[in-house]
Amino acid sequence: MASITAAGTGSGLDIETIIETLTNAERIPTQTRLDTREIEIQAEISAYGSLKSSLKDFQSALSGLSTVKGLAARSANSSDEATFTATASSGAAVGSTNIQVMQLASNHKLVSNADFTGLDEAVGAGTLSIAVGGNSFSVNIVAGDNNTLGDIRDAINDAADNPGVTASILTISDGMGGSVSKLVLTSDETGAANGITVTVTDDVDGMDTDNVGLSRLINANMTEKSEALDAEILIDGEYSVTSSTNVFQDAIQGVTITANAANPGVDETLTVALDKSLITERLQKFVDEFNLLSDTLNYLTDYDVQANEAGLLTGDFAARTIETQIRRAIGSALEGAASSYSSLASIGITTQRDGSLALNSDKLTGALNSNFDDVAELLAGDGGIFKGLDDRLDSFLSSGGVLASRTATFQNQLKDIDEQRVKLNLRIESYEKRIRLQYTNLDILVGQLQSTGDFVTQQLDVIKKGLTRD
């Protein structure tokens, strides 16, 4: 604090140092206590942040395992992936289906019959209207402005309302050592509905449908190089399905088929089955994430006897409760189970001596092959282990859960520390003023005593000198 007086001038004592020392002695113990507690609280907040992150990762591992639908994962396999590939959702029926790819979807492509000497040749003038997919747009072609072959290409491509047509230039040999250029129009989307129609109005030659000027670009004067076609597949030899793309969604419920090559007359087989390998993969991820969570909890809550160090959450009731409830859920048995599959251990997920989990994939595969429905009921049924565990994790992680509650408590404690610091500063300010006044008065008193003493000394010296002369 700034000094309010030149203390010590009367007595010669270093009163400022005395005041500073006494003030620090009054402030530092409380300040140190508040600083230490703030560091501890911030560390606990960080620890709970780590725990929350680990719990979220662990819960994500339950995705696809805590509902019967999620467990009913399906695989879809093609007997010839060069012809088609497929994926299946959990709602797809298990079984085999014959698939013929009759044709692939294609883009409509038109090439002008007229040969142009190059991009700079003037084509004509008028209004060029192009329609595709039920939408149309027009570009105005003006002589001397934008009527060359290159200008027309750019006008089509740059039109703000172009619904999906790309113009390009094809330059080829003229057969006599030179070259000629042609305008190419291609629809951006495949499918029969995306055919291109080109018309001309106000052609400068007065004829909108002849083969002169701008009219050289209408459909009648262009060659179709690629037809606008829908893809088509034949299911079980008699059911035809079409798609504007090469992707067929839900032609077979829950299955997406992607046609890769036309092969009419040849049946390939689509096989949909339970994806047991995916279930095994998900359960292995669950085991791995649990072990990571267990490591985090051990690090935060254990006491290292050799190092004599405690974890940040050692003895914390909430952290201990979370760990206890999770382990209890994992180690519990399904009440009223209809088969021998009544616990995670019964399907190959066991707790090791160090508290970690391990997965016996052979035992799990045997359980899935033996009775998939009972395994699904164990994990995700109404009283299923993973379903209950997922619900419990939701309660931990919710805005009203134990983690949020503990974090709110820590924040309130930090707020209280700030308030205590304000009170401390006010108290120290008052204390400093009080002792400054005391030492200032002392300084004045000592100064007065010293002045009186000096006066008495001077008078004695005068008397002594007078006595000596006599």
C-alpha positions as CSV (number, residue, x, y, z in Angstrom):
1,M,0.0,0.0,0.0
2,A,1.3,3.6,-0.7
3,S,2.6,5.3,2.4
4,I,0.7,8.3,3.7
5,T,3.5,9.9,5.7
6,A,7.3,10.1,5.8
7,A,7.4,8.0,8.9
8,G,10.7,7.9,10.8
9,T,11.8,11.4,10.2
10,G,11.4,12.3,13.9
11,S,12.9,9.3,15.5
12,G,15.3,8.1,12.9
13,L,13.8,4.6,13.1
14,D,13.1,2.7,9.8
15,I,9.4,2.8,10.5
16,E,8.3,2.0,6.9
17,T,10.2,-1.4,7.0
18,I,8.6,-2.1,10.4
19,I,5.1,-1.3,9.0
20,E,5.7,-3.5,5.9
21,T,7.0,-6.4,8.0
22,L,4.1,-6.3,10.4
23,T,1.5,-5.9,7.5
24,N,3.0,-8.9,5.6
25,A,3.0,-11.0,8.8
26,E,-0.7,-10.2,9.1
27,R,-1.5,-10.9,5.5
28,I,0.7,-13.8,4.3
29,P,-0.7,-16.7,6.4
30,T,-4.3,-16.1,5.2
31,Q,-3.2,-15.3,1.7
32,T,-1.1,-18.4,1.5
33,R,-4.0,-20.5,2.8
34,L,-6.4,-19.1,0.2
35,D,-3.9,-19.5,-2.6
36,T,-3.2,-23.1,-1.6
37,R,-6.9,-23.9,-1.4
38,E,-7.5,-22.3,-4.8
39,I,-4.8,-24.5,-6.4
40,E,-6.3,-27.6,-4.8
41,I,-9.8,-26.7,-6.1
42,Q,-8.5,-26.0,-9.6
43,A,-6.8,-29.4,-9.5
44,E,-10.0,-31.1,-8.4
45,I,-11.9,-29.3,-11.2
46,S,-9.3,-30.6,-13.7
47,A,-9.5,-34.1,-12.2
48,Y,-13.3,-34.1,-12.6
49,G,-12.9,-32.8,-16.2
50,S,-10.6,-35.8,-16.9
51,L,-13.1,-38.2,-15.3
52,K,-16.0,-36.7,-17.3
53,S,-14.1,-37.1,-20.5
54,S,-13.3,-40.7,-19.7
55,L,-16.9,-41.4,-18.9
56,K,-18.1,-40.0,-22.2
57,D,-15.6,-42.1,-24.1
58,F,-16.7,-45.1,-22.2
59,Q,-20.4,-44.4,-22.9
60,S,-19.6,-43.9,-26.6
61,A,-18.4,-47.5,-26.6
62,L,-21.9,-48.6,-25.6
63,S,-23.3,-47.2,-28.9
64,G,-24.7,-50.1,-30.8
65,L,-24.7,-52.3,-27.7
66,S,-27.3,-50.8,-25.4
67,T,-30.3,-51.4,-27.7
68,V,-31.5,-54.6,-29.3
69,K,-31.8,-52.9,-32.6
70,G,-28.2,-51.7,-32.4
71,L,-27.0,-55.2,-31.6
72,A,-28.9,-56.6,-34.6
73,A,-26.2,-55.3,-36.9
74,R,-26.3,-56.7,-40.4
75,S,-23.7,-57.4,-43.0
76,A,-24.5,-57.3,-46.7
77,N,-22.2,-59.1,-49.2
78,S,-22.2,-59.3,-52.9
79,S,-21.0,-62.4,-54.8
80,D,-19.4,-60.0,-57.3
81,E,-18.5,-56.5,-56.0
82,A,-17.4,-55.5,-59.6
83,T,-21.2,-55.7,-60.4
84,F,-22.6,-54.3,-57.2
85,T,-21.9,-53.6,-53.6
86,A,-24.3,-53.3,-50.7
87,T,-24.8,-52.2,-47.1
88,A,-27.6,-53.2,-44.7
89,S,-29.1,-51.6,-41.6
90,S,-30.3,-53.4,-38.6
91,G,-33.8,-53.6,-40.0
92,A,-32.8,-55.6,-43.0
93,A,-34.1,-59.2,-43.3
94,V,-31.5,-61.9,-43.1
95,G,-31.3,-64.0,-46.3
96,S,-30.1,-64.2,-49.9
97,T,-31.5,-62.4,-53.0
98,N,-30.5,-62.6,-56.7
99,I,-29.6,-59.3,-58.3
100,Q,-29.1,-58.5,-62.0
101,V,-27.7,-55.1,-62.9
102,M,-29.5,-54.4,-66.2
103,Q,-28.0,-51.0,-66.9
104,L,-26.2,-48.1,-65.2
105,A,-27.5,-44.6,-64.9
106,S,-25.9,-42.1,-67.3
107,N,-25.7,-38.4,-68.0
108,H,-27.2,-36.9,-71.1
109,K,-24.5,-35.7,-73.5
110,L,-25.0,-33.8,-76.8
111,V,-22.3,-32.9,-79.3
112,S,-22.9,-30.3,-82.1
113,N,-23.0,-31.7,-85.6
114,A,-21.6,-28.4,-86.9
115,D,-17.8,-28.0,-87.1
116,F,-16.3,-24.7,-86.0
117,T,-12.9,-23.5,-86.9
118,G,-12.1,-22.7,-83.2
119,L,-13.2,-21.0,-80.1
120,D,-13.2,-17.6,-81.8
121,E,-15.6,-18.4,-84.6
122,A,-18.8,-16.4,-84.4
123,V,-21.8,-18.8,-84.1
124,G,-24.8,-16.5,-84.4
125,A,-27.0,-14.3,-82.3
126,G,-30.4,-14.7,-80.5
127,T,-31.6,-16.4,-77.3
128,L,-30.4,-19.8,-76.4
129,S,-32.8,-21.7,-74.0
130,I,-31.7,-24.9,-72.3
131,A,-33.9,-27.2,-70.2
132,V,-32.8,-30.0,-67.9
133,G,-34.5,-31.9,-65.1
134,G,-37.7,-29.9,-65.4
135,N,-35.8,-26.5,-65.1
136,S,-34.7,-24.2,-67.8
137,F,-32.6,-21.0,-68.3
138,S,-31.8,-18.7,-71.2
139,V,-28.7,-16.8,-72.3
140,N,-28.8,-13.9,-74.7
141,I,-26.2,-14.2,-77.5
142,V,-25.3,-10.8,-79.0
143,A,-23.3,-10.3,-82.2
144,G,-20.0,-8.8,-81.5
145,D,-20.3,-9.3,-77.8
146,N,-20.6,-12.9,-76.8
147,N,-21.4,-14.8,-79.9
148,T,-18.2,-16.9,-80.4
149,L,-18.1,-20.6,-79.7
150,G,-16.0,-19.9,-76.6
151,D,-18.3,-17.0,-75.5
152,I,-21.3,-19.3,-75.7
153,R,-19.7,-22.0,-73.6
154,D,-18.8,-19.4,-71.0
155,A,-22.3,-17.9,-71.0
156,I,-23.9,-21.3,-70.4
157,N,-21.5,-22.2,-67.6
158,D,-21.6,-18.8,-65.9
159,A,-25.4,-18.4,-66.0
160,A,-26.6,-17.9,-62.4
161,D,-29.8,-19.9,-63.0
162,N,-28.1,-22.8,-64.8
163,P,-29.9,-25.8,-63.1
164,G,-27.2,-28.4,-64.1
165,V,-25.7,-28.3,-67.6
166,T,-22.0,-28.1,-68.3
167,A,-20.7,-26.8,-71.7
168,S,-17.3,-27.7,-73.0
169,I,-15.4,-27.6,-76.3
170,L,-14.3,-30.8,-78.1
171,T,-11.4,-30.2,-80.6
172,I,-10.7,-33.0,-83.1
173,S,-9.0,-33.7,-86.3
174,D,-10.7,-32.6,-89.5
175,G,-9.1,-35.5,-91.4
176,M,-7.1,-33.1,-93.6
177,G,-4.3,-32.1,-91.2
178,G,-6.3,-29.5,-89.4
179,S,-8.8,-29.5,-86.5
180,V,-12.3,-28.5,-85.9
181,S,-14.2,-27.6,-82.7
182,K,-17.6,-28.7,-81.4
183,L,-19.8,-27.6,-78.5
184,V,-20.6,-30.4,-76.0
185,L,-23.4,-30.1,-73.5
186,T,-23.5,-32.6,-70.5
187,S,-26.1,-32.9,-67.8
188,D,-24.6,-32.7,-64.3
189,E,-27.0,-35.4,-62.9
190,T,-27.7,-38.9,-64.2
191,G,-31.1,-40.3,-64.9
192,A,-33.9,-40.3,-67.5
193,A,-35.4,-37.1,-66.0
194,N,-32.2,-35.1,-66.7
195,G,-32.3,-35.0,-70.5
196,I,-31.2,-31.8,-72.1
197,T,-33.4,-29.8,-74.5
198,V,-32.0,-26.9,-76.5
199,T,-34.2,-24.3,-78.3
200,V,-33.4,-21.0,-80.0
201,T,-35.6,-17.9,-80.4
202,D,-34.9,-14.7,-82.3
203,D,-32.2,-16.2,-84.4
204,V,-30.8,-13.3,-86.5
205,D,-31.4,-15.2,-89.8
206,G,-35.1,-15.3,-89.0
207,M,-35.2,-19.1,-88.7
208,D,-35.1,-20.7,-85.3
209,T,-35.1,-24.3,-86.4
210,D,-32.8,-24.4,-89.4
211,N,-29.1,-25.4,-89.5
212,V,-27.7,-21.9,-89.8
213,G,-26.4,-19.5,-87.2
214,L,-27.4,-20.1,-83.5
215,S,-29.9,-22.7,-84.6
216,R,-27.0,-25.1,-85.2
217,L,-27.0,-25.8,-81.4
218,I,-30.7,-27.0,-81.1
219,N,-31.3,-30.8,-80.4
220,A,-32.1,-31.5,-84.0
221,N,-28.6,-30.4,-85.0
222,M,-26.7,-32.2,-82.2
223,T,-25.7,-35.8,-81.9
224,E,-26.7,-37.7,-78.7
225,K,-23.5,-39.3,-77.4
226,S,-24.9,-40.5,-74.1
227,E,-28.5,-41.1,-73.4
228,A,-30.1,-39.9,-70.2
229,L,-30.8,-43.2,-68.5
230,D,-31.9,-44.5,-65.1
231,A,-30.0,-47.4,-63.6
232,E,-32.0,-50.6,-63.5
233,I,-31.7,-53.8,-61.4
234,L,-33.7,-56.9,-61.5
235,I,-34.5,-58.6,-58.2
236,D,-35.0,-62.4,-58.1
237,G,-35.3,-62.4,-61.9
238,E,-38.7,-60.6,-62.1
239,Y,-38.9,-57.4,-60.1
240,S,-37.5,-54.4,-61.9
241,V,-36.3,-51.3,-59.9
242,T,-35.0,-48.1,-61.4
243,S,-33.0,-45.2,-59.9
244,S,-31.8,-41.9,-61.3
245,T,-28.4,-42.7,-59.8
246,N,-26.5,-46.0,-59.4
247,V,-27.6,-46.2,-55.8
248,F,-30.8,-48.1,-54.8
249,Q,-32.0,-47.4,-51.3
250,D,-34.7,-49.6,-49.8
251,A,-35.5,-51.5,-53.0
252,I,-35.0,-54.2,-50.4
253,Q,-35.9,-52.8,-47.0
254,G,-32.9,-51.8,-45.0
255,V,-30.5,-52.5,-47.8
256,T,-28.6,-50.0,-50.0
257,I,-27.3,-51.4,-53.3
258,T,-24.7,-49.6,-55.4
259,A,-24.6,-50.7,-59.1
260,N,-21.0,-50.7,-60.4
261,A,-21.3,-52.4,-63.8
262,A,-24.1,-53.6,-66.1
263,N,-24.3,-57.3,-66.5
264,P,-27.8,-58.2,-67.8
265,G,-28.8,-61.8,-67.8
266,V,-26.3,-62.7,-65.0
267,D,-27.6,-63.1,-61.5
268,E,-25.3,-62.2,-58.6
269,T,-26.2,-63.0,-55.0
270,L,-26.8,-60.5,-52.2
271,T,-26.4,-62.1,-48.8
272,V,-27.7,-60.3,-45.7
273,A,-26.6,-61.8,-42.4
274,L,-26.1,-60.9,-38.7
275,D,-22.8,-59.1,-38.5
276,K,-21.3,-61.0,-35.6
277,S,-17.8,-59.7,-36.3
278,L,-19.1,-56.1,-35.8
279,I,-20.6,-57.1,-32.5
280,T,-17.3,-58.6,-31.4
281,E,-15.5,-55.5,-32.5
282,R,-17.9,-53.3,-30.5
283,L,-17.6,-55.4,-27.4
284,Q,-13.8,-55.3,-27.7
285,K,-14.0,-51.5,-27.9
286,F,-16.2,-51.6,-24.8
287,V,-13.6,-53.6,-22.9
288,D,-10.8,-51.3,-24.1
289,E,-12.7,-48.1,-23.0
290,F,-13.5,-49.6,-19.7
291,N,-9.9,-50.4,-19.0
292,L,-8.9,-46.8,-19.9
293,L,-11.6,-45.5,-17.6
294,S,-10.4,-47.8,-14.8
295,D,-6.8,-46.5,-15.3
296,T,-8.1,-42.9,-15.0
297,L,-10.0,-43.7,-11.9
298,N,-7.0,-45.5,-10.4
299,Y,-4.8,-42.6,-11.1
300,L,-7.2,-40.1,-9.6
301,T,-8.3,-42.0,-6.5
302,D,-5.4,-44.3,-5.5
303,Y,-2.8,-43.7,-2.8
304,D,0.8,-44.4,-3.7
305,V,2.3,-45.8,-0.5
306,Q,5.9,-45.8,-1.8
307,A,5.8,-42.2,-3.0
308,N,3.5,-41.2,-0.2
309,E,1.3,-39.4,-2.7
310,A,-2.5,-39.3,-3.0
311,G,-4.4,-38.9,-6.2
312,L,-6.4,-35.7,-6.7
313,L,-9.6,-37.5,-5.9
314,T,-8.4,-39.9,-3.2
315,G,-11.2,-40.2,-0.7
316,D,-13.7,-38.3,-2.9
317,F,-17.1,-39.8,-2.3
318,A,-18.5,-39.0,-5.7
319,A,-15.6,-40.6,-7.7
320,R,-15.7,-43.7,-5.4
321,T,-19.5,-43.9,-5.9
322,I,-19.2,-43.7,-9.7
323,E,-16.6,-46.4,-9.8
324,T,-18.5,-48.7,-7.5
325,Q,-21.7,-48.4,-9.4
326,I,-20.1,-49.1,-12.8
327,R,-18.2,-52.1,-11.5
328,R,-21.4,-53.4,-9.8
329,A,-23.4,-53.1,-13.1
330,I,-20.7,-54.9,-15.1
331,G,-20.4,-57.7,-12.6
332,S,-24.1,-58.2,-12.1
333,A,-26.2,-61.1,-13.3
334,L,-29.4,-60.7,-15.3
335,E,-32.3,-61.7,-13.1
336,G,-34.7,-64.2,-14.6
337,A,-32.4,-65.0,-17.6
338,A,-34.0,-67.7,-19.8
339,S,-30.6,-69.3,-20.6
340,S,-27.1,-69.8,-19.3
341,Y,-26.2,-66.4,-20.6
342,S,-26.9,-64.3,-17.5
343,S,-23.7,-62.3,-17.0
344,L,-20.9,-60.8,-19.1
345,A,-18.6,-63.5,-17.9
346,S,-20.9,-66.1,-19.4
347,I,-20.3,-64.7,-22.9
348,G,-16.6,-64.2,-22.4
349,I,-16.1,-60.8,-20.8
350,T,-14.4,-61.4,-17.4
351,T,-12.8,-59.2,-14.7
352,Q,-9.1,-59.8,-14.2
353,R,-7.2,-59.7,-10.9
354,D,-6.1,-56.1,-11.4
355,G,-9.7,-55.0,-12.0
356,S,-9.4,-54.7,-15.8
357,L,-11.7,-56.5,-18.3
358,A,-10.7,-59.1,-20.9
359,L,-12.7,-60.5,-23.8
360,N,-12.5,-64.2,-24.8
361,S,-13.6,-63.9,-28.5
362,D,-13.9,-67.6,-29.0
363,K,-16.4,-67.9,-26.1
364,L,-18.3,-64.8,-27.4
365,T,-18.5,-66.3,-30.9
366,G,-19.8,-69.5,-29.4
367,A,-22.5,-67.6,-27.5
368,L,-23.6,-65.6,-30.5
369,N,-23.8,-68.7,-32.7
370,S,-25.6,-70.7,-30.0
371,N,-28.3,-68.2,-29.1
372,F,-28.0,-64.6,-30.4
373,D,-31.4,-63.6,-29.0
374,D,-30.4,-64.5,-25.5
375,V,-27.1,-62.6,-25.8
376,A,-29.0,-59.6,-27.1
377,E,-31.4,-59.8,-24.2
378,L,-28.5,-60.0,-21.7
379,L,-26.9,-56.9,-23.1
380,A,-29.8,-54.7,-24.2
381,G,-33.1,-56.1,-23.1
382,D,-35.4,-54.3,-20.7
383,G,-33.2,-55.3,-17.8
384,G,-30.0,-55.7,-19.9
385,I,-26.6,-54.9,-18.5
386,F,-25.6,-52.4,-21.1
387,K,-28.9,-50.7,-21.2
388,G,-28.8,-50.2,-17.4
389,L,-25.2,-49.1,-17.6
390,D,-26.0,-46.6,-20.3
391,D,-28.8,-45.1,-18.2
392,R,-26.5,-44.9,-15.2
393,L,-23.9,-43.1,-17.2
394,D,-26.6,-40.7,-18.5
395,S,-27.4,-39.8,-14.9
396,F,-23.7,-39.2,-14.0
397,L,-23.2,-37.0,-17.0
398,S,-26.5,-35.1,-17.0
399,S,-26.7,-31.4,-16.1
400,G,-28.2,-32.4,-12.7
401,G,-25.8,-35.3,-12.2
402,V,-23.1,-35.9,-9.6
403,L,-20.3,-34.5,-11.9
404,A,-22.2,-31.3,-12.5
405,S,-23.1,-31.0,-8.9
406,R,-19.4,-31.4,-7.7
407,T,-18.2,-28.9,-10.3
408,A,-20.8,-26.4,-9.2
409,T,-19.6,-26.9,-5.6
410,F,-16.0,-26.2,-6.6
411,Q,-17.0,-23.1,-8.5
412,N,-18.9,-21.8,-5.4
413,Q,-15.8,-22.5,-3.3
414,L,-13.7,-20.5,-5.8
415,K,-16.2,-17.6,-5.5
416,D,-16.0,-17.8,-1.7
417,I,-12.2,-17.6,-1.9
418,D,-12.5,-14.4,-4.1
419,E,-14.8,-12.9,-1.5
420,Q,-12.4,-13.8,1.3
421,R,-9.5,-12.1,-0.6
422,V,-11.6,-8.9,-0.8
423,K,-12.3,-9.1,2.9
424,L,-8.6,-9.8,3.6
425,N,-7.5,-6.8,1.6
426,L,-9.9,-4.5,3.5
427,R,-8.8,-5.9,6.8
428,I,-5.1,-5.4,5.9
429,E,-5.7,-1.9,4.7
430,S,-7.4,-1.1,8.0
431,Y,-4.6,-2.8,10.0
432,E,-1.9,-0.9,8.1
433,K,-3.6,2.4,8.7
434,R,-3.9,1.6,12.4
435,I,-0.3,0.7,13.0
436,R,0.9,3.5,10.7
437,L,-0.9,5.9,13.0
438,Q,0.5,4.3,16.1
439,Y,4.1,4.4,14.8
440,T,3.6,7.9,13.5
441,N,2.6,9.0,16.9
442,L,5.5,7.1,18.4
443,D,7.8,8.8,15.9
444,I,6.5,12.3,16.9
445,L,6.8,11.5,20.6
446,V,10.4,10.2,20.2
447,G,11.2,13.3,18.1
448,Q,9.8,15.6,20.8
449,L,11.7,13.7,23.6
450,Q,14.9,14.0,21.5
451,S,14.2,17.7,21.0
452,T,13.7,18.3,24.7
453,G,16.8,16.3,25.6
454,D,18.8,18.4,23.1
455,F,17.5,21.6,24.8
456,V,18.3,20.4,28.3
457,T,21.8,19.4,27.1
458,Q,22.3,22.8,25.6
459,Q,21.2,24.5,28.9
460,L,23.5,22.4,31.0
461,D,26.4,23.2,28.7
462,V,25.7,27.0,29.2
463,I,25.5,26.6,32.9
464,K,28.7,24.5,32.9
465,K,30.5,27.1,30.9
466,G,29.3,29.9,33.3
467,L,30.5,28.1,36.3
468,T,33.9,27.5,34.7
469,R,34.4,31.3,34.0
470,D,33.6,32.1,37.6
